[in-house]
Amino acid sequence: MHSPAITTDEDIAQLISDIHGISRKPPRGTPPAPVTRSGNANTGYSTAATVIARHFVKRTESAIFADPLFGVDDLAKETGLSVEDTTDALYELSSFVTVSLNRVLVQGTLFAEFDRHWKPWDPAEDALRLAADIVNDPEFPVDPQQIAERYGWQPRRLNPVVYYMLERGLIVDYQAMGMPSFAIVRIVGNQHTRRFVKSRS
């Protein structure tokens, strides 16, 4: 049908591919900006959801609830996504964000889940280190500021660890309103902390 010109072995191979329905695809053009902004991270979520997660990870100062705070339209504009794609992506990320009155309220668990893709740390690994110190060192501090100083971390790194551990019931929930930098007032282990450390040893 296409009157193929057969002059080389490659032409024969292509003809066989065409007969079997393997289409010839033109080279891809430049990807849209949101694809580039996803950083090619394999998060297990859609590209749009990954772009939004990355935007929060990059823009937060303390990785706590509602930091940063965006309107849906502003978030779409800043990420280069359409409002419809943004809305769908937020629905996909509904366990990490809440949309209320067209405002996107990010949960601290988003950073616990996604930091490892765009930060030089992994909250899961940091949580194991923290849990091991809580279990093994009876003098280990409970004040988050002292813990951050001990590790040389900023609140931005410690807070996702706290959310990771809270979500799994590995520390006592001492969250309080009005904490300017830290997600929790005290970091205290419980009966699950030791099992967590032991299961990963």
N, C-alpha and C positions, 0 to 999 in steps of 0.2 A: 504493500500500500504506500509506503514511504519511498519506494525506489531507492533503497539504501545502496551506497557505493561500497563495495567490498574490495579493499586493496591491501589490508593488513590483517594479521591475526586478531588484533584488537577490534577491528570492525566486525569480524565473525563473532567474537565474544559478545559485543554489544548487540548484534542481531539476535543472538540466542537469548540475551536478557530481555530484549524488546518482545520477543515471541512469548516469553514466560511472564510478561506483565511487569517487569521491573522497569520503572520509568526513569528516564534521564532527567535529573534535576539540575536546574541552573545553580550556579554558586550563590550562596546567601549574600545578601547585601549587608549594609551596616545595621546592626541590631538597634531597635528603639532604645531611647535613653533609659527607661526603667529596667530593661534587661541588663544594661551596663551597670546600673546602680545596684543591682542585686549582688554584685561582686562574685557572680558564678558560684555562690555558696550552695551546697547540697543540703538544704535544711529539711527536705521532705515535704515542704509546703510549696504552693504555687509561686510563680515568679512574682506576681503582684504582692502576695502575702510576705514573701521574703524581702521585697523592696521596702515594705512598710516596717517590718521588724528591724531591718538594718537601719532605717531612718531613726527609729526610736533609740536603738543601741548607740548610734553615733551622736545623737542630739542630747541625750540625758546628761545631767550633771551629777546626780546622786543615785540614779537607778531605784527610785522609790515611786510609790503610787502617784499618778498624774504628773510625772516629770519625764518628758515635757508634755504640755497640754496643747492639743491641736483641735481646730474645727475640722470637720470632714472635708470641706471644700479647700481649706488651707493645706491639709495633708495631701490631697490630690494634686494641688498645684506644686507643692514642694517636691513631690516624688515623681512628677511627670505622668502620673496615672490619670485616667478619666475618673470622674466622680463615681460612675457605675462600677468600674474595676476596683476602686478604693473601697466602696461599700461591700462588694463581694469579698474582697480580701479581709476586711475587718470582720465579716461574718465568719470567715475561715479561722481567724485568730480570736474568736470569741472567748476562748478560755484564758486569753491573755489581755484582752482589752474589753472595755465596756463603752458603748456609745449612748450618751445621754444628752438630750437637747442639742443634737448635732455636734457635741463635744466628744472627743475620743479620750477616754481615761485609761491610761496604760496601767497594768498591774505589775508589781515587782517580779512576778513569776516570768514575765516575758524576758527579762534580762537574765534570769537564771537559765532559761532555755536557749537563748540565742547569743549570749555573749561569746561563747566559744567559737562562733563563726567569724567574728570580726574584731575580737580582742585577743591580746596575747595570753589570755588565761582561760581556764575552763572552770566554771563554778562547781561542777561535780567533783573535780580533782581538789579544788580548794576546800570543799566541804569535807572531804575525807581527811585532809590534813588537819582542819579545825576540829573535827570530831575526835580524831586520834589524840590530839593534845588535850581536849576536854577530858577524855577517858583516862589518859595516862599521867596527867600532871595535876596533882591535887591542889597545887598553887596557881593553876591557870586562871587568869583574870576573867571576870564576867562582864566588865565594862567594855562596850564595843570600841570606844576610843583607844583604850589600852591594848585591846587585841589588834586593832588596825596598826597601831604604832609598833607592836611586837613583830608583826609580819612585814612592816613597811608598805602597807596598803593604804589607799585612800578609801573613803566611804563608798566611792563608786565601784570598787572591787569587792568590798566586804558585803554590801547589801544584797547582791544577787546570791551570795553564798547563804545568807540568812534566809532568803525566800526559798531557796532550794531545800534547806533543812526544815523550814516550817512546813512546806508543802508535804514533806514526807514524815512529819511528826517526830523529827530527830532532836528538836530542842523545845524547851518550854516557850509558849507564846507570850512574850512580854512586849508586844507591840503597844504603842501609846500614841495618842494624837499630839501633834505639835513638835515632833522630833525634827530638828532642822536638817540634820545630816544623815542620821542612822535610822534604819528601818525598825530597830528594836532597842529597848532600854537596857536589857541584860541578855547575855547569851549563856544559857544554862542547859546542860544536857539532861536527858531523862533515861528511862530504861531502854529506849530504842537506840540510843547513841552507841552504846557498847556493841549491840548486835550488828549495827551498820558497819562499824569498824571491823569487827570480827569477820563478817561476811565478805569483806573485800581484802582481807589479809592474804 
